[in-house]
Amino acid sequence: MPVLIREAADEFYLCLEAERGCSPLTVQAYRSDIEQFCEFLKDEKVEPQLEAVTPKLLRMFLLVMKQAGLAASTRARRLYALRSLWGFLEKTEVVQANPCRKVSVPKARQNVPQYLTPEECEALLEATQDQYYSSLGPRDRAALSLLIYTGMRRQELLDLTLDDVNLMEGTLRVVGGKGNKTHLLPLVSEAQEAVAEWLERRAQNGHRQLLTGRDGRPLGTHGLNLLFHRAAEKAGLQRDGITLHTLRHSFATMLLHKRVDLVSLQRLLGHSSLETTSIYLHVDMTRLREAVDAHPMSGKPAVRRREQEPKLIAGWMP
């Protein structure tokens, strides 16, 4: 009996959240990508059944996305989602083979992450003090300080509770993130002071979330993005590509500039592999110049070319 893709995918989503520990946002991302493939099948008048999916059909899906102007990274992500689904179905013996394995993943161009300088980060924090509602200043500074000084993800910040903050020991317990892992992060004094000031202002709201909106309810994604863009505008950080996630890139970049080793950075960022962390191994021209100047022969007077050239022997012609 033919099996519909959507029906087969429902058990896959359950496995992602219940067994693999994926966050609801990750599950939603898989669901969205697989749904896009089902819509493609509908447009092509192909029955959305497992048996109908072939390598040729998958290549057509990639081509249609490319013609629509979708980035290679988006096309690759959707193919990975389908590959994961079929891998699950293969493991649970719903299907015998994974047609996605016979299709090459589109090569995505590796972009150098945008990042802020220490001076720009300081300007961003200072901009949080200029508020119409004075009570929002400490909250915004605490939120952005945690992102700048720990490199944590947006959702990890929003999920923080009062129980996750230990100002006496200067640590922060991060629960969740990718893979639903839990780890401790050290808090520098600047971040501790910002959080302590916010806790003095934070009203008792009947819940334990660290960050709250002006109405006392837990701060959400929209509110966090809003406070970031408000501070960025006041700080004059209006160049393209600056987003809330830029603060994570900035954290990693600043530590690398201070010669922090990649393994320590991997643990701080909560990455499962060094390969993921290695995207931050980008350097600006100043650091490249410093690297070249460190060459052991650098600083010696250049040998003139004519002194290196052999003397011509009489009667010899090149």
Order of alpha helices (4+ residues) and beta strands (2+ residues): alpha-alpha-alpha-alpha-alpha-alpha-alpha-beta-beta-beta-alpha-alpha-alpha-alpha-alpha-alpha-alpha
